[in-house]
Amino acid sequence: MCTITATEFKTNFGKYAKLAQKETIKVTSHGKVIFEINPPRDSIIRRAESLIGCLPDNVPFDAWKDRYK
């Protein structure tokens, strides 16, 4: 993870756009994080993890498997 100022981000946007493909970048202004840039893979993993536990344990997944072939 990399933490930089908004000015540094603006000045070297190309460098950090490339770096953001591999690691999380936190951009700060006046010492506070104003936004984060996450690699695409991390975003997909985070979205998938948010689905864990959203269905009850008794959902019969076997009943649905033939519908989506």
Sequence and secondary structure as in RCSB ss.txt:
>XXXX:A:sequence
MCTITATEFKTNFGKYAKLAQKETIKVTSHGKVIFEINPPRDSIIRRAESLIGCLPDNVPFDAWKDRYK
>XXXX:A:secstr
 EEEEHHHHHHTHHHHHHHTTTS EEEEETTEEEEEE  HHHHHHHHHHHTTTSS TT  GGGTTTTT 
